[in-house]
Amino acid sequence: MAPVPKSILAMGGTAAAACLAGAIFVAWSLSSPSPSPVAPPRLMAAPVTPAAAPQAAIPAPPPPSFDVARVEATGEAVVAGRAPPNAAVALLDNGVKIADGKADANGQFVILPPRLTPGDHALSLRADGVDSAQTVAMAVPKTPGGTALAALAEPNRPTRLLSGAPRLDAAHPVAIASAEAGEDGAFFASGAAAPGASLRLYLNNAFVAPVTASPDGEWSLKINRGMAPGHYDIRADVVAPAKDEVIARAEAPFDYPATLASESAPRVQVAAATPGQAVVEEIQSVTVVRGDSLWRISRHVLGHGARYTQIYEANASQIRDPNKIWPGQVFVAPRTQTN
C-alpha cells in the first residue's frame, strides 16, 4: 500500500476518513476500464405465412327446363328437355316424383312417364337438387272425345300451349288459348292466328294493344300492372291493314281474382317483347263501387270528368245506360289504337 500523505494523517478522524475514501474512489475510477457499449437487441421479424388464395365461387348448376311436353287424350305423355350433362333428372307431378331419366353428355333428356290419370296435373323437373323454374300443366280429359292439353308456364311470361293448341280454319282464323292472372295486377293471355296476322286486343271492349302473330302463328299479351278484380271479356280482332276493318274475331270470358290485384304494389319489371308478344306496362281499370258514376270514374282515371264518354264507348257491352252502372262492374280505360 502506498504511504499515506502526512497532510491526511494530520487531519482529524472524520475528515481524514472522508479524504481517504475520496482518494480510494478516484483511484478506482482512474484504474477501472470503461464499459464496452452494449448493442441494442436485434428484433427478429416473425415469419409471414402467405395468405391462402381465395377460392373461386362454384356456379350453381342451371335449372332443368322443358323443350317438349305432349299428352294424349288417353294419358300417354312424353317430356323432353335440358339439364346439366349426365345429370339424373326427376319428373314431378304436384311435387311427387312419377318418373326419372338421365341427361346425356349434351344435357338432353327424354322421359316417358306412366299413363296420367284423367284430370289436371302440374309437372316440374328436378336435376342435381335444383328445381325447374318452369312448370307444365297437363289436362287429361275425363270424358271420351275430350281434348288433352299441355301448357308451359314460367315466371313473368304468358303461358304457352305445347300441345292441344286450338285448330284454325277459314271460319275461325283466330283463337284465344289461355288467360291467367299474375301477381300485383299482372295479366297474361295467349292465342293463335295466321302467321303475320295483324291483331288488336281488347279487355271489356276497351282497346289494350296491337300485336302481330309470330311466324309460328302465335300471339300473346302481357300486362304488367293495373288489373282490378272482377269479370273481363277478352277479345282478339284480326284486322285487314289495307282497309282497317275487322275480318275475324275471338272472345273469351275471364274472372280476375281479388287476391292478386294490388293498386299499391310496385311495378313489375318489363321483359323485352318477343315476336308475337305485346307488352303493356300498365292499364287503367276500376271496379265500380256504390256511389260511383261515369263522371266520377273518368275524373279519377282520365283526369277529366267530361271524358266519361270514352269510358262509356269502350265499355258499351256492359253499359246500357250511362246513368246506370252497378257495383262490381269492371271498366277499362281505352288506349290509343296504333299498329
C-alpha positions in Angstrom: 0.0 0.0 0.0 1.4 3.5 -0.8 2.3 5.6 2.2 -0.5 7.9 3.4 0.4 11.6 2.9 1.1 13.4 6.2 -1.3 16.1 5.3 -4.1 13.5 5.5 -2.8 11.9 8.8 -2.7 15.3 10.4 -6.4 15.8 9.9 -9.0 14.8 12.4 -10.5 11.3 12.3 -13.6 12.1 10.4 -12.0 14.5 7.9 -9.2 12.1 7.3 -11.5 9.2 6.7 -13.5 11.3 4.2 -10.4 12.3 2.3 -9.1 8.7 2.3 -12.4 7.4 0.9 -12.3 10.1 -1.8 -8.8 9.2 -2.7 -9.7 5.5 -3.0 -12.8 6.3 -5.2 -10.7 8.5 -7.5 -8.1 5.8 -7.7 -10.7 3.2 -8.6 -12.3 5.4 -11.2 -9.0 6.0 -12.9 -8.0 2.3 -12.9 -11.3 0.8 -13.8 -11.7 0.3 -17.6 -14.6 2.0 -19.4 -17.5 -0.4 -20.0 -17.9 -1.5 -23.6 -21.1 -0.1 -25.3 -23.9 -2.7 -25.4 -25.5 -3.1 -28.8 -29.3 -2.9 -28.8 -31.1 -6.2 -29.1 -31.9 -7.2 -32.7 -35.6 -7.6 -33.4 -36.4 -10.7 -35.3 -39.3 -10.4 -37.7 -42.0 -13.1 -37.3 -42.2 -15.4 -40.3 -45.0 -14.3 -42.7 -47.4 -17.0 -43.8 -48.7 -16.3 -47.3 -52.5 -15.7 -47.4 -54.4 -18.5 -48.9 -55.6 -17.6 -52.4 -59.4 -17.0 -52.4 -61.3 -19.9 -53.9 -63.4 -19.1 -56.9 -67.1 -19.5 -56.3 -68.5 -22.5 -57.9 -71.5 -21.5 -60.0 -74.8 -23.2 -59.3 -75.9 -25.7 -61.9 -78.6 -24.3 -64.3 -82.1 -25.4 -63.5 -83.6 -28.1 -65.8 -86.0 -26.9 -68.4 -88.7 -28.3 -70.8 -88.4 -28.4 -74.5 -91.2 -30.7 -75.4 -94.3 -31.8 -73.3 -97.1 -33.6 -75.0 -100.1 -35.6 -73.7 -102.7 -37.7 -75.5 -106.4 -38.0 -74.5 -105.6 -41.4 -73.2 -103.0 -40.1 -70.7 -99.8 -41.2 -72.5 -97.3 -38.4 -72.3 -93.7 -37.6 -73.3 -91.4 -34.9 -71.8 -88.1 -33.8 -73.2 -85.7 -31.0 -72.1 -82.3 -29.9 -71.0 -80.3 -30.3 -67.8 -76.6 -30.3 -66.7 -74.7 -33.0 -68.7 -75.1 -36.5 -67.3 -77.4 -35.3 -64.5 -80.1 -37.5 -63.0 -83.5 -35.9 -63.8 -86.7 -36.5 -61.9 -90.2 -35.7 -63.3 -92.5 -34.5 -60.5 -96.3 -34.2 -60.5 -97.5 -31.8 -57.8 -94.1 -32.3 -56.1 -94.2 -36.1 -56.2 -91.8 -38.0 -58.4 -93.5 -40.0 -61.0 -90.6 -40.8 -63.4 -86.9 -40.2 -63.9 -84.3 -40.2 -66.6 -80.7 -39.2 -67.3 -79.3 -36.4 -69.4 -76.7 -37.3 -72.0 -73.3 -35.6 -72.4 -75.0 -32.7 -74.2 -77.5 -32.2 -71.4 -80.6 -33.5 -73.3 -83.1 -36.0 -71.9 -86.4 -37.7 -72.7 -88.8 -39.1 -70.1 -91.9 -41.3 -70.8 -93.9 -41.1 -67.5 -96.6 -43.7 -66.6 -100.0 -43.0 -68.1 -101.5 -39.9 -66.5 -104.9 -40.3 -64.8 -107.9 -38.1 -66.1 -107.8 -34.6 -64.6 -105.2 -31.9 -64.1 -101.5 -32.4 -63.5 -98.7 -29.9 -62.6 -95.4 -31.3 -63.9 -92.0 -29.9 -62.9 -88.3 -31.1 -63.1 -85.5 -31.7 -60.6 -81.8 -32.2 -61.5 -78.9 -32.3 -59.1 -81.1 -31.0 -56.4 -82.2 -27.9 -58.4 -85.9 -27.5 -59.3 -87.1 -26.1 -62.6 -88.5 -22.6 -62.8 -90.9 -23.8 -65.4 -94.0 -26.0 -64.9 -96.2 -27.8 -67.4 -99.9 -28.0 -66.8 -101.4 -31.1 -68.4 -105.1 -31.8 -68.6 -106.3 -35.3 -69.5 -110.0 -35.3 -70.5 -112.3 -37.1 -68.1 -114.8 -37.9 -70.9 -114.1 -39.7 -74.2 -113.6 -37.4 -77.1 -112.2 -34.6 -75.0 -109.1 -32.6 -75.8 -105.8 -33.1 -73.9 -103.8 -30.0 -73.2 -100.2 -29.3 -72.2 -99.2 -25.7 -71.4 -95.9 -24.3 -70.3 -95.8 -21.7 -67.5 -92.7 -19.8 -66.4 -92.3 -16.7 -64.2 -93.2 -13.4 -65.8 -94.2 -14.8 -69.2 -97.5 -15.8 -70.7 -98.5 -19.4 -70.6 -97.7 -21.1 -73.9 -99.6 -24.1 -75.2 -97.3 -27.0 -76.1 -100.0 -29.4 -77.3 -103.7 -29.2 -77.8 -103.5 -25.8 -79.3 -106.7 -24.6 -80.9 -107.1 -25.5 -84.6 -107.6 -22.7 -87.0 -109.6 -22.9 -90.2 -111.2 -20.5 -92.7 -114.2 -20.0 -90.4 -112.0 -19.5 -87.3 -108.7 -17.8 -88.3 -108.0 -16.5 -84.7 -108.3 -18.1 -81.3 -107.7 -17.3 -77.6 -105.9 -20.2 -76.0 -105.2 -19.1 -72.4 -105.8 -16.4 -69.9 -104.3 -16.1 -66.4 -103.8 -13.7 -63.6 -100.4 -12.7 -62.3 -99.3 -11.1 -59.1 -99.8 -7.4 -58.3 -102.3 -6.7 -61.1 -100.5 -8.5 -63.9 -102.3 -10.4 -66.6 -101.3 -12.9 -69.4 -103.2 -14.1 -72.4 -102.1 -16.1 -75.5 -103.7 -17.4 -78.7 -103.2 -18.4 -82.3 -103.7 -16.7 -85.7 -102.3 -16.9 -89.2 -98.6 -16.1 -89.3 -98.1 -12.4 -89.7 -101.7 -11.5 -89.0 -102.4 -8.1 -87.5 -104.5 -8.2 -84.3 -106.0 -5.8 -81.9 -106.5 -6.9 -78.3 -109.3 -5.7 -76.1 -110.4 -6.1 -72.5 -114.1 -5.4 -71.8 -114.3 -3.8 -75.3 -111.5 -1.4 -74.4 -108.5 -1.4 -76.7 -105.3 -2.6 -75.0 -102.6 -3.3 -77.5 -101.9 -4.3 -81.1 -99.8 -7.4 -81.9 -98.6 -9.2 -85.0 -98.8 -13.0 -84.9 -95.3 -14.7 -84.9 -94.1 -16.9 -87.9 -95.3 -19.9 -85.9 -98.8 -18.4 -85.7 -98.8 -17.5 -82.0 -99.6 -14.3 -80.2 -99.6 -13.2 -76.6 -100.4 -10.3 -74.3 -98.6 -9.3 -71.1 -99.9 -6.6 -68.9 -97.6 -5.8 -66.0 -99.9 -3.8 -63.8 -103.3 -2.3 -63.4 -105.9 -5.2 -63.5 -108.7 -4.7 -61.0 -110.6 -7.7 -59.6 -113.7 -8.6 -61.4 -115.0 -10.0 -64.7 -113.4 -9.4 -68.1 -114.2 -10.3 -71.7 -111.0 -10.8 -73.7 -111.2 -10.1 -77.4 -108.8 -10.5 -80.3 -109.7 -8.9 -83.6 -107.9 -9.8 -86.9 -107.6 -6.6 -88.9 -107.1 -6.1 -92.6 -104.4 -3.4 -92.6 -105.2 -2.0 -96.0 -108.9 -1.5 -95.2 -108.5 -1.1 -91.4 -111.5 -3.4 -90.9 -112.1 -6.4 -88.7 -112.2 -9.6 -90.6 -112.2 -12.2 -87.8 -112.8 -12.2 -84.0 -112.3 -14.4 -81.0 -113.7 -13.8 -77.5 -113.4 -15.5 -74.1 -114.6 -14.6 -70.5 -112.2 -14.3 -67.6 -112.5 -13.5 -63.9 -109.6 -11.8 -62.2 -109.3 -12.8 -58.5 -109.2 -10.1 -55.8 -106.2 -11.8 -54.0 -103.8 -10.9 -56.8 -104.8 -7.3 -57.5 -102.9 -4.6 -55.8 -103.1 -0.8 -56.5 -100.1 0.0 -54.3 -97.8 -2.8 -55.4 -94.5 -1.8 -57.2 -94.4 -2.2 -60.9 -93.3 -5.5 -62.4 -90.1 -5.3 -64.4 -90.8 -5.3 -68.1 -89.3 -8.1 -70.1 -88.4 -7.4 -73.7 -91.2 -8.3 -76.1 -90.6 -11.3 -78.3 -92.1 -11.8 -81.8 -95.8 -12.2 -81.5 -95.9 -10.7 -78.0 -97.4 -7.4 -76.9 -96.2 -6.0 -73.6 -98.2 -3.3 -71.8 -96.6 -1.6 -68.8 -99.9 -0.6 -67.1 -103.6 -0.3 -67.9 -106.2 1.7 -66.1 -109.1 -0.3 -64.8 -111.6 0.3 -62.0 -114.1 -1.8 -60.2 -117.4 0.1 -59.7 -118.4 0.6 -56.0 -121.6 2.0 -54.6 -121.9 5.8 -55.2 -119.7 5.8 -58.4 -120.7 7.5 -61.6 -119.0 7.5 -65.0 -118.2 11.2 -64.5 -116.5 10.4 -61.2 -114.6 7.4 -62.6 -113.5 9.4 -65.6 -112.2 12.2 -63.4 -110.2 9.6 -61.3 -108.9 7.5 -64.3 -108.6 10.0 -67.1 -108.2 13.2 -65.2 -111.4 14.9 -66.5 -115.0 14.0 -65.8 -116.1 15.3 -69.2 -114.2 12.4 -70.8 -116.6 9.9 -69.4 -117.9 9.2 -72.9 -114.6 7.5 -73.7 -115.1 5.0 -70.9 -118.8 4.6 -71.9 -117.9 3.8 -75.5 -115.0 1.5 -74.6 -117.2 -0.5 -72.2 -120.5 -0.2 -74.1 -121.0 -4.0 -73.9 -121.6 -3.6 -70.1 -123.3 -0.2 -70.0 -126.8 0.1 -71.5 -127.4 3.5 -69.8 -124.5 5.8 -68.9 -126.6 7.0 -65.9 -126.9 3.4 -64.6 -123.8 1.4 -63.6 -123.6 -1.3 -61.0 -121.2 -2.2 -58.2 -118.9 -5.0 -59.3 -118.6 -4.0 -62.9 -115.1 -3.5 -64.2 -114.3 -0.7 -66.7 -111.1 -0.4 -68.6 -109.9 3.0 -69.9 -109.2 2.9 -73.6 -105.7 3.4 -75.1 -104.8 4.9 -78.5 -105.2 2.4 -81.3 -101.8 2.2 -83.1 -100.4 -0.6 -85.2 
